[in-house]
Amino acid sequence: MTRETSPHVPTAPVIRSDVPGSFAWGVFHERHPELVRQVLDALPYGPAQRAEVERLLAESITGVLEPPAESAHDHAQWLAWGEGLWGRTWGEVPFLWAESYFYRRLLDAIGYFGPGAWQGVDPFAPFKNAELAGAAVDDELAALNKLDGLREDQRAEVLLSSALWGNRADLSFRITSTGGDLAASDLLADDSAAFWAEVRRASGGRIALIADNAGRELLPDLVLIDHLLAGGLATEVVLYVKPRPYYVSDATTTDVLLTVERLRASSSGHAKAVGRRLWQAMNQGDLSVRTHEFFCAPLSFHDMPADLRSELAGVAMTILKGDLNYRRLVGDRLWPPTTSFGETAAHFPSPVAALRTLKSDVIVGIDAATVAALDGTGEAWRTSGRHAVVQVNRAG
């Protein structure tokens, strides 16, 4: 049974990448070729690796899906995940599946899985590390000092907004802005009050945060985690990251450690204090970093394995960050935008909050008037990254 026919997924057309001019088509025909060029320019890969990457790029556009080699450590797992899909063109299978498999194959092509000298070398590290070391992060860390002058409710609002928008705008802007700012004008669904009500309801419990990107997006996630722990809103936070490099900028444990160290080494007093508290919280077990192979699976959260589902069923709330996690939560399908978020997220094993900027076609939980107004602009509002949602489903 394929993911397209799984009885666990509500009915709506599955997004595929074989529609010329669509966003998904552009990912394979425009975005991936540019990504491949950047990856090959970022590190001095040899001729054999470069040829394998180019072969993958050509296969993903004009060829058919081939499973990993029988000698691959995850051969059996991918055979099962791809049952009914092997031998079909990449564009014929669900977009989420094909996109995930592209990154799995890219790691294979550059020698990440080894054996060899390039085993375990993150091909995206140059991009992530450059962003983390940049002047923009210095400004973000300095801006944290301004949080001390805010009321508790204002601080909570700023930190949630910061975690939502990631690198869309700097923290200083969000703290000092009054009315009409980008977050207020472009927030299409705002369950912020429900978010904090759910946090307070679960006060003193365990909260999970499933991270998205490293760099300037992971930084405010960690500051929000510190706020939850330091304020007693959570006695424990579990931070879930990817088990390996994935989707270019997705966070791994290495990225978490580098970001905490960036905070600890900051000249900003507030940032330094946050970094020290996070370090201590990890020492004491109040903050734990976990991962699971499923976070690199080509499937939605409807299909999460029993062990991961059990872990998440035991938390008071799960915070899902970013576009990919949103796609996996509601299903990577062409839902009518007015489809209920609660209905599409009801399968999740805990109360769940999605903090997401829109960078793909999937969207639910938007009122009809807003959809009509956005459609009338002629803007590619679903994929531009300009708009965002904070959506909460309490029924876990």
Buried (B, 14 or more C-beta within 10 A) or exposed (E): EBBBEEEEBBEBEBBBBBEEEBBBBBBBBEEBBEBBEBBBEBBEBEEEBBEBBBEBBEBBBEEEBEBBEEEBEBEEEBBEBBEEBEEBBBBBBBBBBBBBBBBBBBBBBBBBBEEEEBEBBBBBBBBBBEBBEEEBBBBBBBBBBBBEEBEEEEBBBBBBBBBBBBBBBBBBBBBEBEEEBBBEEBBBBBBBEBBBEBBEEBBEBBBBBBBBBBBBBBBBBBBBBBBBBBEEBBBBBBBBBBBBBBBBBBBBBBBBEBBBBBBBEBEBEBBBBBBBBBBEBBEEEBBBBBBBEBBBBBBBBBBBEEEBBEBBEEBBBBBBBBBBBBBBBBBBBBBEBBBEBBEBBEBBBBBBBBBBBBBBBBBBBBEEEBBEEBEEEEEEBBBEBBBBBBBBBBEB
